[in-house]
Amino acid sequence: MAVEKTSPRTVVVVPTYNERTNLPILVDLLKDLHLPNLHILVVDDNSPDGTGEVADRLAGETSGLVGVLHRTEKDGLGRAYVAGMTRALAEKAEVVIQMDADLSHPASVVPVMVEKLFAENAAVVIGSRYVEGGSLATEWPWHRKALSIWANFYVNAILRLHVKDATAGFKAWRADTLKSIDLPSVRSNGYSFQVEMNYRAVRRGLRMVEVPIRFEERVNGESKLGLRVQIESAVAPWKLRFGKQD
């Protein structure tokens, strides 16, 4: 007698800060995937534009598809992801997707990432702009493209991650991977969080796979990539390379 294969419980963790316009669009895109056992966890940092209230409304309208984690202050992307991933693991997630709320990450690739995670026995699957078939938004000015390309070269030169898109923020993680890298002790915040998570996986010899995506420019709202975040991201690889190891 054949044993019916059940779909893994997959939780998409979406940090938000002033994303009230984009969030309902993203939820609809994910809902339209009809991916079995898919759930969305919105982690809102007390957005002044009312994103948290929008998230609560979506939770009430989607019969358990959407959950909400309210945090009291804007505390950085890394802290929001750690909080959301920790909640997802506590709720028995088998796969955790990290995804931006600004519509820059293509929701249509989520099923591909989940499939690759198991088909290729990967610890993490990265939605990559820089593997064959991947691309950047044409709306990006040349200096942003140059900064992104340079950042990946810089990070790989220091940490030898051997991935094309070391700073990507669109990823699918096995729950066991997140547990093995000691998620609560991750120190980085901002965009350097992505680098530290990759570094911890690489140090443990875990398999990382990249799939191509087209990275789009946000439609509504403003980018959170300020000078402070850029400085932190530049220093972080050196701290990881020569600091106390996890």
Disulfide bonds with the S-S distance in Angstrom:
none
